[in-house]
Amino acid sequence: MAAPAHTSMRFVKRLSSPSPGADRTVRSLIAALLTILGGLLVGPVPARARLVQADLARVAVAPPPSARVPLELAVTDARTGRATTLEQALGGRAALLLPVDYTCGNVCDPMVSMAADALAATGLAAEDYAFVLVGIDPRDDAAAARRMLAETLGDRAAGIRPLLVSDAALAALTGALGYSAVYDAGTDSFAHPAAAMLLAGDGRVARVLSPLALTGRDLRLALTEAGEGRVGSLADRLTLLCYGYDAARGLYTPLVQRILTVAGIATILGIGLLIVGLTRRTRLRAG
Protein backbone atom coordinates (compact mmCIF):
# COMPACT_ATOMS: atom_id res chain seq x y z
CA MET A 1 0.00 0.00 0.00
CA ALA A 2 1.41 3.40 -0.97
CA ALA A 3 2.48 5.69 1.85
CA PRO A 4 0.07 8.57 2.51
CA ALA A 5 1.06 11.86 0.95
CA HIS A 6 2.32 14.44 3.42
CA THR A 7 0.40 17.69 3.51
CA SER A 8 1.43 20.95 5.15
CA MET A 9 -0.71 23.71 6.60
CA ARG A 10 0.23 27.34 5.82
CA PHE A 11 -1.15 30.40 7.55
CA VAL A 12 -2.06 33.24 5.21
CA LYS A 13 -0.27 36.35 6.44
CA ARG A 14 -0.32 36.50 10.22
CA LEU A 15 -2.89 35.20 12.68
CA SER A 16 -3.14 38.65 14.26
CA SER A 17 -4.33 40.26 11.01
CA PRO A 18 -6.48 37.87 8.95
CA SER A 19 -7.47 38.73 5.45
CA PRO A 20 -11.08 39.78 4.71
CA GLY A 21 -11.67 36.40 3.03
CA ALA A 22 -10.33 34.47 6.01
CA ASP A 23 -12.39 36.65 8.33
CA ARG A 24 -15.57 35.79 6.43
CA THR A 25 -14.66 32.10 6.55
CA VAL A 26 -14.16 32.21 10.31
CA ARG A 27 -17.47 34.03 10.81
CA SER A 28 -19.24 31.45 8.62
CA LEU A 29 -17.78 28.57 10.60
CA ILE A 30 -18.80 30.20 13.89
CA ALA A 31 -22.33 30.76 12.59
CA ALA A 32 -22.59 27.15 11.44
CA LEU A 33 -21.41 25.85 14.81
CA LEU A 34 -23.90 28.08 16.63
CA THR A 35 -26.69 26.81 14.37
CA ILE A 36 -25.82 23.19 15.10
CA LEU A 37 -25.53 23.87 18.82
CA GLY A 38 -28.84 25.69 18.84
CA GLY A 39 -30.53 22.82 17.08
CA LEU A 40 -29.20 20.36 19.64
CA LEU A 41 -30.40 22.52 22.52
CA VAL A 42 -33.84 23.27 21.10
CA GLY A 43 -34.74 20.03 19.40
CA PRO A 44 -32.55 16.98 20.10
CA VAL A 45 -32.71 14.18 17.54
CA PRO A 46 -34.67 11.27 19.05
CA ALA A 47 -32.66 8.08 19.55
CA ARG A 48 -33.73 5.08 17.52
CA ALA A 49 -35.90 2.71 19.49
CA ARG A 50 -34.19 -0.55 20.50
CA LEU A 51 -35.46 -3.62 22.29
CA VAL A 52 -34.97 -3.81 26.03
CA GLN A 53 -34.52 -6.91 28.17
CA ALA A 54 -38.25 -7.16 28.83
CA ASP A 55 -38.89 -7.34 25.07
CA LEU A 56 -36.21 -9.97 24.52
CA ALA A 57 -37.67 -12.07 27.34
CA ARG A 58 -40.81 -12.47 25.20
CA VAL A 59 -38.81 -14.05 22.36
CA ALA A 60 -39.38 -17.76 22.87
CA VAL A 61 -40.84 -20.96 21.48
CA ALA A 62 -42.76 -23.21 23.87
CA PRO A 63 -45.37 -25.39 22.17
CA PRO A 64 -48.21 -26.33 24.52
CA PRO A 65 -48.85 -30.02 25.24
CA SER A 66 -50.21 -31.84 22.18
CA ALA A 67 -49.51 -28.77 20.04
CA ARG A 68 -50.73 -29.07 16.47
CA VAL A 69 -50.47 -26.64 13.57
CA PRO A 70 -53.80 -25.57 11.99
CA LEU A 71 -53.72 -27.60 8.76
CA GLU A 72 -56.59 -25.59 7.29
CA LEU A 73 -54.51 -22.40 7.53
CA ALA A 74 -54.62 -20.34 4.33
CA VAL A 75 -51.15 -19.73 2.89
CA THR A 76 -49.64 -18.57 -0.39
CA ASP A 77 -46.91 -20.51 -2.17
CA ALA A 78 -44.21 -17.91 -2.88
CA ARG A 79 -42.88 -19.94 -5.81
CA THR A 80 -46.13 -20.09 -7.76
CA GLY A 81 -48.15 -17.29 -6.17
CA ARG A 82 -51.05 -19.71 -5.71
CA ALA A 83 -53.26 -19.81 -2.63
CA THR A 84 -53.20 -23.13 -0.81
CA THR A 85 -53.40 -24.56 2.70
CA LEU A 86 -50.76 -25.70 5.14
CA GLU A 87 -52.13 -29.22 4.88
CA GLN A 88 -51.52 -29.30 1.13
CA ALA A 89 -48.03 -27.88 1.60
CA LEU A 90 -47.13 -30.60 4.09
CA GLY A 91 -48.68 -33.34 1.98
CA GLY A 92 -49.31 -35.64 4.95
CA ARG A 93 -45.56 -36.13 5.45
CA ALA A 94 -43.24 -35.58 8.37
CA ALA A 95 -42.04 -32.02 7.90
CA LEU A 96 -39.47 -29.52 9.03
CA LEU A 97 -41.20 -26.16 9.46
CA LEU A 98 -38.92 -23.17 9.81
CA PRO A 99 -40.33 -19.69 10.64
CA VAL A 100 -38.09 -17.10 8.97
CA ASP A 101 -37.88 -13.44 8.06
CA TYR A 102 -37.26 -13.47 4.30
CA THR A 103 -35.37 -10.16 4.46
CA CYS A 104 -33.29 -11.02 7.53
CA GLY A 105 -29.58 -11.02 6.75
CA ASN A 106 -28.45 -12.22 10.16
CA VAL A 107 -29.58 -15.57 11.54
CA CYS A 108 -32.24 -16.62 9.03
CA ASP A 109 -29.89 -17.23 6.10
CA PRO A 110 -27.59 -19.61 8.02
CA MET A 111 -30.62 -21.31 9.60
CA VAL A 112 -32.08 -22.14 6.20
CA SER A 113 -28.72 -23.15 4.76
CA MET A 114 -27.77 -25.43 7.65
CA ALA A 115 -31.20 -27.03 7.76
CA ALA A 116 -31.02 -27.74 4.01
CA ASP A 117 -27.55 -29.27 4.43
CA ALA A 118 -28.73 -31.43 7.32
CA LEU A 119 -31.71 -32.68 5.31
CA ALA A 120 -29.42 -33.57 2.42
CA ALA A 121 -27.12 -35.41 4.84
CA THR A 122 -29.96 -37.59 6.16
CA GLY A 123 -29.80 -39.76 3.06
CA LEU A 124 -33.62 -39.88 2.99
CA ALA A 125 -35.53 -39.55 -0.25
CA ALA A 126 -36.97 -36.08 -0.90
CA GLU A 127 -40.52 -37.50 -1.05
CA ASP A 128 -40.19 -38.84 2.52
CA TYR A 129 -40.43 -35.41 4.10
CA ALA A 130 -41.39 -31.77 3.52
CA PHE A 131 -39.27 -28.68 4.18
CA VAL A 132 -41.50 -25.64 4.65
CA LEU A 133 -40.58 -22.03 5.35
CA VAL A 134 -43.14 -19.62 6.79
CA GLY A 135 -42.55 -15.87 6.65
CA ILE A 136 -42.96 -14.09 10.00
CA ASP A 137 -42.97 -10.61 8.43
CA PRO A 138 -46.28 -10.06 6.58
CA ARG A 139 -44.66 -7.19 4.67
CA ASP A 140 -42.40 -9.61 2.78
CA ASP A 141 -43.68 -10.57 -0.66
CA ALA A 142 -43.10 -13.56 -2.91
CA ALA A 143 -40.15 -11.87 -4.61
CA ALA A 144 -38.38 -11.46 -1.26
CA ALA A 145 -38.90 -15.15 -0.45
CA ARG A 146 -37.60 -16.29 -3.84
CA ARG A 147 -34.64 -13.94 -3.61
CA MET A 148 -33.67 -15.31 -0.20
CA LEU A 149 -33.74 -18.89 -1.46
CA ALA A 150 -31.77 -18.04 -4.59
CA GLU A 151 -29.09 -16.09 -2.73
CA THR A 152 -28.84 -18.48 0.22
CA LEU A 153 -29.23 -21.90 -1.38
CA GLY A 154 -28.97 -21.58 -5.14
CA ASP A 155 -29.54 -25.02 -6.68
CA ARG A 156 -30.10 -26.53 -3.23
CA ALA A 157 -33.44 -24.71 -2.95
CA ALA A 158 -35.29 -27.30 -5.02
CA GLY A 159 -38.10 -28.92 -3.09
CA ILE A 160 -38.37 -26.23 -0.41
CA ARG A 161 -41.84 -24.69 -0.01
CA PRO A 162 -41.61 -20.97 0.93
CA LEU A 163 -44.97 -19.79 2.24
CA LEU A 164 -46.50 -16.38 2.87
CA VAL A 165 -49.24 -15.78 5.42
CA SER A 166 -51.49 -12.92 6.43
CA ASP A 167 -51.39 -11.23 9.83
CA ALA A 168 -54.36 -13.27 11.04
CA ALA A 169 -52.95 -16.56 9.73
CA LEU A 170 -49.56 -15.83 11.27
CA ALA A 171 -51.17 -15.11 14.65
CA ALA A 172 -53.05 -18.42 14.47
CA LEU A 173 -49.92 -20.38 13.53
CA THR A 174 -47.57 -18.82 16.08
CA GLY A 175 -50.24 -19.13 18.77
CA ALA A 176 -50.58 -22.85 18.08
CA LEU A 177 -46.80 -23.29 18.18
CA GLY A 178 -46.17 -21.12 21.23
CA TYR A 179 -43.81 -19.11 19.05
CA SER A 180 -43.17 -15.45 19.92
CA ALA A 181 -41.19 -12.88 17.92
CA VAL A 182 -40.80 -9.16 18.67
CA TYR A 183 -40.49 -6.38 16.13
CA ASP A 184 -37.59 -3.96 16.63
CA ALA A 185 -38.52 -0.60 15.11
CA GLY A 186 -34.98 0.67 15.60
CA THR A 187 -33.53 -1.85 13.15
CA ASP A 188 -36.74 -2.60 11.22
CA SER A 189 -36.28 -6.30 11.93
CA PHE A 190 -37.64 -9.09 14.11
CA ALA A 191 -36.05 -10.67 17.13
CA HIS A 192 -37.19 -14.28 16.87
CA PRO A 193 -36.21 -17.75 18.13
CA ALA A 194 -33.72 -19.76 16.09
CA ALA A 195 -35.94 -22.83 16.10
CA ALA A 196 -37.35 -25.37 13.67
CA MET A 197 -40.51 -27.39 14.26
CA LEU A 198 -40.50 -31.08 13.42
CA LEU A 199 -44.08 -31.98 12.52
CA ALA A 200 -45.75 -35.35 12.21
CA GLY A 201 -47.88 -36.02 9.15
CA ASP A 202 -51.06 -34.97 10.97
CA GLY A 203 -49.59 -31.60 12.00
CA ARG A 204 -48.60 -32.51 15.54
CA VAL A 205 -45.44 -30.86 16.86
CA ALA A 206 -43.10 -33.79 17.46
CA ARG A 207 -39.94 -31.87 18.31
CA VAL A 208 -38.45 -28.38 18.46
CA LEU A 209 -34.98 -28.53 16.92
CA SER A 210 -32.05 -26.15 16.74
CA PRO A 211 -31.42 -25.46 13.04
CA LEU A 212 -28.01 -23.97 13.83
CA ALA A 213 -26.80 -27.25 15.37
CA LEU A 214 -28.55 -29.87 13.25
CA THR A 215 -26.67 -32.82 11.87
CA GLY A 216 -27.82 -35.33 9.31
CA ARG A 217 -28.02 -38.01 12.00
CA ASP A 218 -30.12 -35.87 14.34
CA LEU A 219 -32.54 -34.91 11.62
CA ARG A 220 -32.83 -38.47 10.30
CA LEU A 221 -33.70 -39.70 13.80
CA ALA A 222 -36.21 -36.87 14.27
CA LEU A 223 -37.89 -37.60 10.93
CA THR A 224 -37.91 -41.32 11.71
CA GLU A 225 -39.58 -40.62 15.04
CA ALA A 226 -42.11 -38.20 13.56
CA GLY A 227 -42.75 -40.47 10.57
CA GLU A 228 -44.07 -43.21 12.87
CA GLY A 229 -42.65 -46.07 10.85
CA ARG A 230 -43.10 -44.50 7.41
CA VAL A 231 -39.69 -42.79 7.37
CA GLY A 232 -36.29 -44.33 7.97
CA SER A 233 -35.13 -47.90 8.32
CA LEU A 234 -35.28 -50.57 11.00
CA ALA A 235 -31.74 -49.58 12.00
CA ASP A 236 -32.93 -46.00 12.57
CA ARG A 237 -35.73 -47.21 14.83
CA LEU A 238 -33.30 -49.37 16.77
CA THR A 239 -30.97 -46.39 17.14
CA LEU A 240 -33.80 -44.42 18.72
CA LEU A 241 -33.78 -46.98 21.55
CA CYS A 242 -30.35 -45.70 22.55
CA TYR A 243 -30.78 -42.03 21.68
CA GLY A 244 -33.17 -39.55 23.21
CA TYR A 245 -34.17 -36.00 22.46
CA ASP A 246 -32.46 -33.37 24.59
CA ALA A 247 -34.99 -30.51 24.74
CA ALA A 248 -32.46 -28.08 26.22
CA ARG A 249 -30.08 -28.51 23.27
CA GLY A 250 -32.58 -29.40 20.54
CA LEU A 251 -30.47 -32.46 19.65
CA TYR A 252 -30.53 -36.22 19.97
CA THR A 253 -28.03 -37.46 22.54
CA PRO A 254 -27.06 -40.94 23.79
CA LEU A 255 -29.11 -42.18 26.73
CA VAL A 256 -26.66 -44.02 28.95
CA GLN A 257 -29.37 -45.87 30.87
CA ARG A 258 -30.97 -47.12 27.67
CA ILE A 259 -27.61 -48.10 26.20
CA LEU A 260 -26.76 -50.07 29.36
CA THR A 261 -30.18 -51.73 29.32
CA VAL A 262 -29.86 -52.76 25.68
CA ALA A 263 -26.29 -53.93 26.25
CA GLY A 264 -27.40 -55.91 29.30
CA ILE A 265 -30.21 -57.60 27.39
CA ALA A 266 -27.83 -58.43 24.55
CA THR A 267 -25.36 -59.90 27.02
CA ILE A 268 -28.02 -62.05 28.69
CA LEU A 269 -29.25 -63.29 25.30
CA GLY A 270 -25.66 -64.07 24.29
CA ILE A 271 -25.04 -66.05 27.47
CA GLY A 272 -28.33 -67.88 27.02
CA LEU A 273 -27.48 -68.85 23.45
CA LEU A 274 -24.03 -70.01 24.58
CA ILE A 275 -25.56 -72.21 27.29
CA VAL A 276 -28.06 -73.69 24.82
CA GLY A 277 -25.26 -74.41 22.34
CA LEU A 278 -23.03 -76.07 24.96
CA THR A 279 -25.96 -78.16 26.26
CA ARG A 280 -26.78 -79.46 22.78
CA ARG A 281 -23.12 -80.28 22.12
CA THR A 282 -22.90 -82.21 25.40
CA ARG A 283 -26.04 -84.18 24.57
CA LEU A 284 -24.73 -85.05 21.11
CA ARG A 285 -21.47 -86.31 22.56
CA ALA A 286 -23.29 -88.32 25.20
CA GLY A 287 -25.57 -89.87 22.59
N, C-alpha and C positions, 0 to 999 in steps of 0.2 A: 504494500500500500504506500502510495507516495506521501512524503512528509508534508504536513500542512504549511501553506505559504505564510510567511511572517508578514504581519501588517504593522504599521507604525501610526501613532496618532500625533497630529501636529496642531498646535494651537495657532489660530489666526490672530496675528498681532499679539497683544498682551491681554491677559485676563482682566486687568484693571480697566481696559478701555475697549470693550467689544465693538465690533462693527455693527451698523444698523441692521444688517441681515441677520447676524448672530443674535442680536438683541430680540428681533422678532421671533426667531426660532425658540429662544429661551422662554419668551412670554407664551408662545403657543404650547410648549411642553407643559409649562406651569398650569395653563388653562385646562389642558387635557387631563392632567392629574387631578385637578380640583373637580372636574366634571365626574371622573370615575369615582373619586372619594365621596362626592355628594350623592351619587347614585347608590353607593353601598350603604351610606348612612340613612338615606330616605327609603329606599326600597331594596332590601337584600334579595338576592336570587334564591328562591326556595330550593332546598336540597332534594335530590331525587329520592323518592320513597324506596325503602329497602325492607325486606322481611326481618322481623325480630324473632327472638327465640320462641315466643308464644305461637307465631305463625308456623315456624318450622316444626314445632311439636305436633301440629295437625297433619303433617305429611307422613302418611303411614298406609300400610295395607294389612288388614286383619279381617279375613273373610269370616262371617258368622258360621256357626255349626251348620252343616248340610247346605252350605252356600251353593247356589246354582245360578248361572247366567240366564237372563231372559231370552230364550231362543227365538221368541217372536219379535224381538227387537228389530225395528226398521233401520237398515244401514244402506250405505251407498258404496259400491265397489269402485275404488278410485282408478282402477285400470280401465274399466269399461264405461264408467259413469252410470251404470244401471242400478236401480233400486232393488234391494234384495232383503233378506232377513239373516240374522246371525245363524240361525239353524241351517240355512242353505249354505252359508259360507263355511260352516264346520263340516257339513256333509256327514254327520253321524260318526265322525272319527275322533279318536283322541287328538287333542289339539294343544298347541302352545299359543296362548293369547298374550300379546305384549302391548300394553298401553304406551303410546309414544307421542311426543310432540314432533310433528313432521318438519318443523323449522328449527328444532333444537340442534345446536352444533356442539353441545357438550357431551352429555352422557347417552343420549338416545342413539346416536350413530354407532358408537362401540357396542351398545346393547344389542342392536339389530345385527350387527356384523358377527359378534361372538355367538349369538343364538343361532344364526344361520350356519356358522362353522360347526357348532356342536351338533346340530341336526344332521349335517352332512357326515359327521364322524360317527353317527350312530350305526351306519350301515343298513338302516331300514329303508324299505322302498318308499318313494315319495307318496304313493297312494295309501300308505299305512297311517298317515297322520296329516294334520293341517297346521299351517303356520299362519296366524292371523295377527295383523297389526290393527290397532284401533286408535284413531287420533283423539287426543285429549284437549286439543285446542280447536273449538268449532270454527274459528276464523280460517283455519287451513283448508285449502281447496285441493281438488284432485291433482292439479299440476304440482303442488308442493309435495304431495305424497309420492308421486311418480319421480320427481326430481330427487327426493331423499333416497329412494331405492336405487336409482341409477347411479348417483354419486357415491353411495355407501357400498353397494353390493355389485353393481355392474351385471355381469352374466349370472351371478349367483342369486339374483332376485327372482328367477323363474320359480313359479309355484307359490310364492308368497301372496297372500290376499290383504292388501291395504284397504282399510275401511274408513269411511267418514260417517260421523253421527251428528245428530242435532243436539242442542243443549238439553232438551228433555230426555232424549235417548241416552246421552252420556250420563245424566244424573241417575237414570234407572240402572244403567250398567255398573257404574262405580258404587252405587248404593248396595247393589247385590253382592259386589265383590269386597266391600269394606275398604275401598280404595279411595284415598284422599290426596288431592294435589292442591297447591295454593299458587295463585297468580301473583307474580312480583311485578308491580307497575314500574318499578325503577329500572328493571332490565327488560321489561316486556317479554317475560318468559315465565315458565311454570316450574316451581319446585315440586318434584314428584318422586315417588318411590322407584328405585331401580329393581323392579320385580316383574316376573313373568308368571302367568297363571297356567297351570297344567290342567286341562279340562278332560273329563271323561266324555264319551260319545253323547251322553244325554245332557251335557252342559254342567254337570256337577264339578265343583272345584276340587280336584284331587290333591294338588300340591301347589305351593307358592315357591318358585325357584328363583335363584339369583342368576340373572342372565350374564352378569359380569364374571361369574366363576363356574359356568357350566362346562362340563366335559362331555364328550360323546358317550362315555359309559354312564354318567349320571342321567343324561337325558334318555338314553335307551332304557334304563331301569324305570325311569318315571313314566315313559310312554308304555312300557310293558305293564306296569302296575295300573295305569289309567285305562289301558286297552282291555283289561279283564279277559285275558286269554286270546284276544284277537290280534295282538301286536307282540312281536318278539318270539323267541324260541323257548323250548323247555329249559335250556341252560340258563336263559335270562330269568325264568321263574324260580329256578333253583338258587340262582345268585341272590335273589330277593330274600331268601331265607336267612342269608348271612349279612345282608346289608339293610340298614334302616334309614329312614329319612330324618335328617337333622334339621328341625325347623329353624333353629337359631342361625344356621349357616346356609340353609337352602340347598343342601347337598345330601348325597347318599354316602353314609359312612359305615364302616364295618361295625357290627354289633358283636362284641366279644362274647357275651353270654350265649347268643345264638350260635356263633361259630363253635364254642366249646360244646354246646349241646349236640350240634350236628356231628362234630368230631367224636364225641363220646358214643353216640348212636352207631356211627360207622365202625368204631373200635369194637363195640359189643357184637355187632353183626359179623365183623371179621373173625373175632374169637369164636363165635358160635359156628361159623362155617368151618373153621379149622378143627374144632372138636368133632363136628359131624364127619369131616373127611378122615380124621384119624380113627374114629370109631368104625367107619366102613372098612378102612384098610385092615384094621385088627380083625374084624369079622371074616374078611376074605382070607386072611392068612390062617385063621383058625379053622376055616372050612376046608 
